């Protein structure tokens, strides 16, 4: 029997009381600081309604090791800030009473993160009222039990972070290795012909959302994805029943921060909002096209919003070796790509598994039988 099991058996064998958050801690809003008041080289971070600091300030109104919950913006987001900071007026700070360990409360709230998000009022902007937050029920075991749970989870958190850092470093190295070999394999001698993209592909830009033929959620009728200018599924806009591109192709983001990023798409879809589609002709392998476009350094205008257009992309060239050589290169790069990016095998899956393992044990440790009166 573990020390935690012994403590539970001794101190709360019949379960624990669940209490409202407002009864075990004070919930206070911060004080307003505007963007114009921020200081570029300020000493203390300013937390508002986002996950990261909105900027820096030379004063602080909260001590280190404070629990915060965003009221607006990413409303409901639970954070632990381990340095002095300024809490803005759309940021709740929690001040636990003596009956509860601060770190224990943080772990409980993080474990309830998805539930807390459901308490938001989805107006513009989304926000979390203090009364909804205060009514959250928190398991309240004896302090000795709380402290042991904190000890276990802090150790587990540190171990998980170390393992994730190691795996992330390995993944970074693998990706650099992949990029090295991709660039090497995509370097050809002077005998290999080069052609403009407009001559080896059918290039087109995204159109408007198909009126009367789409829905935000996937249905039996609307199951063809609509992609906007985002990268991968970040750009999933909705679903339609009228695909515009039906052949395997490569899409290139034509606007914004991800401008120039390429995605291989094998299934029918409908492109909108500055998403450029490149459907290869018979002389080019679609995956060869995808891997090569990854090596292109597009000359994106630095002034204004970053953007690419079909006329701009069409003038870039691509080497066109025989199809068998293209297929050989693709086979090699596919193996590297799977190791680096496949979420069902390889390093990313291992990182995800570590996180899920941590969340599973955290949930187990924080699940108590509720004592009945």
C-alpha positions as a printed NumPy array, in Angstrom:
array([[  0.   ,   0.   ,   0.   ],
       [  1.354,   3.437,  -0.956],
       [  1.705,   6.314,   1.477],
       [ -1.272,   8.015,  -0.193],
       [ -3.439,   4.9  ,   0.213],
       [ -2.457,   4.73 ,   3.885],
       [ -3.361,   8.386,   4.447],
       [ -6.73 ,   7.994,   2.728],
       [ -7.477,   4.815,   4.702],
       [ -6.605,   6.571,   7.946],
       [ -8.008,  10.075,   7.404],
       [-10.919,   9.799,   4.939],
       [-11.889,   6.128,   4.436],
       [-15.561,   6.959,   3.771],
       [-14.925,   9.662,   1.182],
       [-14.376,  13.415,   1.167],
       [-16.551,  16.481,   1.157],
       [-17.044,  18.394,  -2.091],
       [-17.247,  22.149,  -1.534],
       [-17.835,  25.229,  -3.659],
       [-14.698,  26.957,  -4.883],
       [-15.928,  30.275,  -3.451],
       [-16.04 ,  28.759,   0.061],
       [-12.359,  27.768,   0.122],
       [-10.72 ,  30.685,  -1.657],
       [-11.163,  34.34 ,  -2.464],
       [-11.577,  35.132,  -6.149],
       [-10.347,  38.598,  -7.113],
       [-10.136,  40.439, -10.404],
       [ -6.993,  42.297, -11.31 ],
       [ -6.562,  45.974, -12.102],
       [ -6.736,  47.465, -15.554],
       [ -3.582,  48.182, -17.535],
       [ -4.001,  49.261, -21.165],
       [ -1.705,  48.384, -24.05 ],
       [ -0.499,  51.983, -24.164],
       [  0.765,  51.636, -20.572],
       [  2.87 ,  48.557, -21.303],
       [  6.647,  48.94 , -21.197],
       [  8.746,  47.108, -23.794],
       [ 11.551,  46.294, -21.359],
       [  9.285,  46.141, -18.282],
       [ 10.19 ,  43.915, -15.345],
       [  6.931,  42.08 , -14.688],
       [  4.655,  40.215, -17.121],
       [  1.053,  41.376, -17.474],
       [ -1.542,  38.602, -17.667],
       [ -4.949,  39.398, -19.08 ],
       [ -7.381,  37.146, -20.945],
       [ -4.75 ,  35.177, -22.862],
       [ -2.527,  32.177, -22.268],
       [  0.68 ,  34.238, -22.549],
       [  1.527,  37.692, -21.161],
       [  0.036,  40.627, -23.068],
       [  3.208,  42.583, -22.354],
       [  5.344,  43.908, -19.492],
       [  5.021,  46.519, -16.75 ],
       [  7.295,  47.916, -14.012],
       [  4.832,  47.187, -11.216],
       [  3.276,  43.98 ,  -9.924],
       [  0.053,  43.321,  -8.022],
       [  0.389,  39.565,  -7.52 ],
       [  3.07 ,  37.475,  -5.856],
       [  4.699,  34.441,  -7.434],
       [  2.949,  31.045,  -7.317],
       [ -0.532,  32.412,  -7.947],
       [ -3.41 ,  30.601,  -9.661],
       [ -5.14 ,  32.63 , -12.357],
       [ -8.215,  31.971, -14.473],
       [ -8.973,  34.075, -17.546],
       [-12.292,  35.904, -17.374],
       [-12.356,  37.034, -21.022],
       [-10.458,  35.993, -24.154],
       [ -9.431,  32.399, -23.469],
       [-12.09 ,  32.508, -20.731],
       [-11.7  ,  29.699, -18.231],
       [ -8.026,  29.011, -18.889],
       [ -6.31 ,  27.909, -15.668],
       [ -2.712,  29.025, -15.154],
       [ -0.009,  28.824, -12.464],
       [  2.329,  31.805, -12.549],
       [  5.59 ,  31.235, -10.701],
       [  6.846,  34.841, -10.74 ],
       [  5.589,  38.237,  -9.591],
       [  3.209,  39.681, -12.2  ],
       [  0.478,  42.189, -12.896],
       [ -3.036,  40.705, -13.076],
       [ -5.154,  42.74 , -15.466],
       [ -8.839,  43.373, -14.846],
       [-10.041,  40.432, -16.99 ],
       [ -7.914,  37.958, -15.055],
       [ -9.158,  36.256, -11.884],
       [ -6.63 ,  35.448,  -9.153],
       [ -7.377,  32.768,  -6.563],
       [ -6.308,  33.136,  -2.931],
       [ -6.903,  29.813,  -1.12 ],
       [ -7.839,  29.662,   2.565],
       [ -5.978,  27.538,   5.099],
       [ -8.127,  24.455,   4.491],
       [ -6.676,  23.866,   1.016],
       [ -3.178,  23.562,  -0.397],
       [ -2.682,  26.089,  -3.219],
       [ -0.857,  23.664,  -5.469],
       [ -3.469,  20.961,  -4.839],
       [ -6.19 ,  23.426,  -5.852],
       [ -4.304,  24.205,  -9.062],
       [ -4.092,  20.511, -10.005],
       [ -7.807,  20.036,  -9.307],
       [ -8.736,  23.021, -11.485],
       [ -6.483,  21.906, -14.342],
       [ -8.117,  18.492, -14.121],
       [-11.488,  20.28 , -14.482],
       [-10.245,  22.475, -17.348],
       [-12.629,  21.13 , -19.999],
       [-15.586,  21.481, -17.631],
       [-14.611,  25.052, -16.739],
       [-14.612,  25.96 , -20.432],
       [-18.251,  24.811, -20.644],
       [-19.198,  27.435, -18.031],
       [-18.291,  30.297, -20.357],
       [-20.939,  32.538, -21.84 ],
       [-20.24 ,  32.451, -25.562],
       [-20.987,  36.087, -26.277],
       [-18.62 ,  38.512, -28.005],
       [-16.256,  38.301, -26.313],
       [-16.665,  34.976, -24.48 ],
       [-16.466,  35.416, -20.717],
       [-16.687,  33.481, -17.469],
       [-18.885,  35.054, -14.744],
       [-17.457,  34.876, -11.232],
       [-20.598,  33.233,  -9.817],
       [-20.274,  30.309, -12.232],
       [-16.631,  29.953, -11.338],
       [-17.343,  30.123,  -7.626],
       [-19.939,  27.355,  -7.816],
       [-17.471,  24.739,  -9.082],
       [-17.329,  21.796,  -6.668],
       [-13.864,  20.891,  -5.353],
       [-12.965,  17.651,  -3.492],
       [-11.557,  18.595,  -0.087],
       [ -9.559,  15.761,   1.546],
       [ -7.469,  16.406,   4.681],
       [ -4.387,  18.587,   4.167],
       [ -2.024,  15.636,   4.623],
       [ -3.71 ,  13.87 ,   1.69 ],
       [ -3.565,  17.046,  -0.403],
       [  0.133,  17.469,   0.291],
       [  0.926,  13.888,  -0.691],
       [ -1.004,  14.28 ,  -3.952],
       [  0.925,  17.48 ,  -4.669],
       [  4.215,  15.702,  -4.017],
       [  3.286,  12.885,  -6.432],
       [  1.974,  15.166,  -9.175],
       [  4.878,  17.6  ,  -8.941],
       [  7.306,  14.693,  -9.341],
       [  5.228,  13.264, -12.18 ],
       [  5.017,  16.698, -13.837],
       [  8.785,  17.135, -13.667],
       [  9.443,  13.632, -15.024],
       [  6.919,  14.076, -17.834],
       [  8.46 ,  17.45 , -18.737],
       [ 11.954,  15.918, -18.853],
       [ 10.834,  13.011, -21.034],
       [  8.889,  15.329, -23.315],
       [ 11.907,  17.634, -23.631],
       [ 14.106,  14.664, -24.581],
       [ 11.591,  13.431, -27.151],
       [ 11.115,  16.954, -28.527],
       [ 14.882,  17.351, -28.906],
       [ 14.997,  13.991, -30.691],
       [ 12.143,  15.056, -32.952],
       [ 13.918,  18.331, -33.77 ],
       [ 17.068,  16.406, -34.681],
       [ 15.072,  13.983, -36.835],
       [ 13.376,  16.835, -38.653],
       [ 16.706,  18.492, -39.362],
       [ 17.975,  15.157, -40.651],
       [ 14.845,  14.834, -42.789],
       [ 15.284,  18.345, -44.197],
       [ 18.944,  17.647, -44.951],
       [ 18.186,  14.485, -46.92 ],
       [ 15.149,  16.055, -48.587],
       [ 17.252,  18.955, -49.838],
       [ 20.016,  16.556, -50.888],
       [ 17.596,  14.307, -52.788],
       [ 16.032,  17.345, -54.44 ],
       [ 19.367,  18.554, -55.83 ],
       [ 19.829,  17.483, -59.446],
       [ 22.514,  17.795, -62.08 ],
       [ 22.282,  20.054, -65.095],
       [ 20.893,  17.24 , -67.265],
       [ 17.613,  17.214, -65.33 ],
       [ 15.112,  19.544, -66.981],
       [ 13.447,  22.306, -64.965],
       [  9.952,  23.535, -65.672],
       [  7.753,  26.273, -64.296],
       [  5.047,  25.209, -61.861],
       [  2.399,  26.57 , -64.21 ],
       [  3.603,  24.068, -66.838],
       [  3.544,  20.972, -64.611],
       [  0.444,  21.829, -62.53 ],
       [ -3.021,  23.221, -62.849],
       [ -2.87 ,  26.17 , -60.442],
       [ -5.959,  27.839, -59.034],
       [ -6.892,  30.07 , -56.09 ],
       [ -9.634,  29.431, -53.556],
       [-13.116,  30.784, -54.136],
       [-16.052,  31.891, -52.034],
       [-17.845,  29.556, -49.649],
       [-20.44 ,  27.662, -51.729],
       [-23.694,  29.463, -50.88 ],
       [-26.467,  27.178, -49.71 ],
       [-24.155,  24.163, -49.921],
       [-22.223,  24.056, -46.678],
       [-22.427,  23.569, -42.919],
       [-20.078,  24.161, -39.994],
       [-20.398,  20.568, -38.789],
       [-19.989,  17.384, -40.816],
       [-23.261,  15.688, -41.81 ],
       [-24.306,  12.849, -44.086],
       [-24.971,  15.401, -46.841],
       [-22.133,  17.823, -46.127],
       [-18.976,  15.758, -45.703],
       [-16.506,  17.296, -48.159],
       [-14.092,  19.511, -46.155],
       [-13.813,  23.218, -46.909],
       [-10.295,  24.521, -46.311],
       [ -9.391,  28.162, -45.914],
       [ -5.931,  29.651, -45.726],
       [ -4.838,  27.766, -42.596],
       [ -2.221,  25.029, -42.411],
       [ -3.324,  21.38 , -42.18 ],
       [ -6.667,  21.049, -40.386],
       [ -6.219,  24.445, -38.71 ],
       [ -7.795,  25.826, -41.856],
       [-10.884,  23.587, -41.747],
       [-13.765,  26.015, -42.325],
       [-16.703,  23.62 , -42.637],
       [-18.17 ,  21.016, -44.994],
       [-19.914,  21.014, -48.364],
       [-21.46 ,  18.604, -50.87 ],
       [-19.82 ,  20.221, -53.903],
       [-16.058,  19.497, -54.054],
       [-14.038,  21.849, -56.226],
       [-10.808,  19.821, -56.25 ],
       [-11.271,  16.078, -56.716],
       [ -7.736,  14.922, -57.549],
       [ -4.73 ,  14.613, -55.199],
       [ -2.98 ,  17.954, -55.047],
       [ -0.771,  20.27 , -53.02 ],
       [ -2.22 ,  23.391, -51.426],
       [ -0.137,  26.463, -50.63 ],
       [ -1.232,  28.983, -48.017],
       [ -1.441,  32.316, -49.838],
       [ -1.946,  34.744, -46.982],
       [ -1.044,  35.44 , -43.351],
       [  1.532,  34.036, -40.95 ],
       [  1.662,  30.591, -42.586],
       [  2.026,  32.039, -46.072],
       [  3.906,  29.605, -48.34 ],
       [  3.254,  26.485, -46.235],
       [  2.409,  23.424, -48.311],
       [ -0.057,  20.625, -47.482],
       [ -0.638,  17.383, -49.393],
       [ -4.365,  16.721, -49.89 ],
       [ -5.498,  13.369, -51.278],
       [ -9.259,  13.587, -50.784],
       [-11.797,  15.845, -52.548],
       [-12.174,  19.281, -50.912],
       [-13.275,  22.857, -51.531],
       [-10.595,  25.6  , -51.211],
       [-11.505,  29.141, -50.169],
       [ -9.851,  32.417, -49.139],
       [ -6.422,  32.651, -50.756],
       [ -5.693,  28.928, -50.634],
       [ -3.74 ,  28.02 , -53.786],
       [ -4.237,  24.529, -55.212],
       [ -1.64 ,  22.814, -57.417],
       [ -3.001,  19.737, -59.237],
       [ -0.056,  17.983, -60.953],
       [ -0.09 ,  16.905, -64.581],
       [  0.963,  13.398, -65.658],
       [  4.686,  14.213, -65.737],
       [  4.888,  14.923, -62.02 ],
       [  4.239,  12.74 , -58.962],
       [  1.993,  14.551, -56.487],
       [  4.133,  13.639, -53.479],
       [  7.309,  14.612, -55.319],
       [  5.631,  17.949, -55.999],
       [  4.733,  18.272, -52.303],
       [  8.242,  17.491, -51.067],
       [  9.828,  19.845, -53.575],
       [  7.503,  22.759, -52.801],
       [  8.626,  22.424, -49.167],
       [ 12.138,  23.395, -50.289],
       [ 11.048,  26.535, -52.149],
       [ 11.783,  29.822, -50.403],
       [  8.931,  31.926, -51.706],
       [  9.671,  35.628, -52.022],
       [  6.841,  36.955, -49.906],
       [  6.401,  40.764, -49.756],
       [  7.523,  42.042, -46.355],
       [  5.275,  45.092, -46.293],
       [  1.59 ,  44.693, -45.456],
       [ -0.067,  41.3  , -45.008],
       [  2.15 ,  38.414, -46.263],
       [  0.582,  36.954, -49.37 ],
       [  1.179,  34.855, -52.462],
       [ -0.906,  34.751, -55.626],
       [ -1.267,  32.205, -58.412],
       [  0.715,  34.384, -60.883],
       [  3.541,  34.662, -58.332],
       [  3.656,  30.908, -57.608],
       [  3.321,  29.904, -61.267],
       [  6.749,  31.315, -62.18 ],
       [  8.745,  29.176, -59.719],
       [ 10.528,  26.203, -61.27 ],
       [ 10.766,  22.541, -60.335],
       [ 13.193,  19.848, -61.563],
       [ 11.409,  17.084, -63.484],
       [ 13.379,  13.814, -63.392],
       [ 11.807,  10.626, -64.823],
       [  8.747,   9.387, -62.917],
       [ 10.597,   6.299, -61.636],
       [ 13.251,   8.533, -60.088],
       [ 10.545,  10.72 , -58.563],
       [  8.922,   7.616, -57.029],
       [ 12.258,   6.432, -55.596],
       [ 12.844,   9.792, -53.943],
       [  9.282,   9.842, -52.586],
       [  9.701,   6.37 , -51.053],
       [ 12.804,   7.505, -49.128],
       [ 11.224,  10.743, -47.922],
       [  8.009,   8.973, -46.927],
       [  9.954,   6.907, -44.4  ],
       [ 11.516,  10.011, -42.847],
       [  8.167,  11.821, -42.877],
       [  6.405,   8.949, -41.073],
       [  9.044,   8.867, -38.35 ],
       [  8.792,  12.607, -37.782],
       [  5.116,  13.344, -38.251],
       [  2.878,  10.263, -38.101],
       [  0.701,  10.567, -34.999],
       [  0.03 ,   6.825, -34.94 ],
       [  3.724,   5.879, -34.819],
       [  7.007,   7.596, -34.168],
       [  8.1  ,  10.336, -31.814],
       [  5.01 ,  12.635, -31.893],
       [  2.853,   9.688, -30.827],
       [  5.23 ,   8.975, -27.953],
       [  5.021,  12.607, -26.788],
       [  1.223,  12.455, -26.955],
       [  1.206,   9.137, -25.06 ],
       [  3.316,  10.625, -22.249],
       [  0.882,  13.511, -21.868],
       [ -2.146,  11.219, -21.834],
       [ -0.474,   8.994, -19.255],
       [  0.12 ,  12.01 , -17.023],
       [ -3.484,  13.192, -17.412],
       [ -4.78 ,   9.685, -16.632],
       [ -2.859,   9.446, -13.346],
       [ -3.723,  13.005, -12.39 ],
       [ -7.414,  12.227, -12.859],
       [ -7.061,   9.028, -10.782],
       [ -5.329,  10.845,  -7.94 ],
       [ -7.931,  13.609,  -7.858],
       [-11.019,  11.391,  -7.991],
       [-12.579,  10.824,  -4.572],
       [-15.739,   9.192,  -3.344],
       [-18.03 ,  11.946,  -2.101],
       [-18.979,  11.553,   1.521],
       [-22.703,  11.319,   2.078],
       [-24.382,  13.099,   4.959]])
